[in-house]
Amino acid sequence: MKPSHSFFENRACKYFPCHKGLEDFNCLFCFCPMYHMQNCLGSPEYMEVKGKKLKVCTNCTFPHQPKHYEAIMNKLKNEI
């Protein structure tokens, strides 16, 4: 895909790809903007650390799939 307002791929990043299995990898949301949301659109896992629930997104590729850009933007707009 060509870089645009909704897609960016950084192959020079030392962590690229940070998740495996995607053909087109969108780095635009390198840090997931839905991380703070309890009901995010992705598929996080949770673990307990020192009595606190910790969100683990290691296996979630939702924000890195180009087709999800609009859904993420709509979710963010609705959270305001």
Beta strands, then each sheet from edge to edge (+ up, - down):
strand 1: 45-49
strand 2: 52-56
sheet 1: 1+ 2-
end
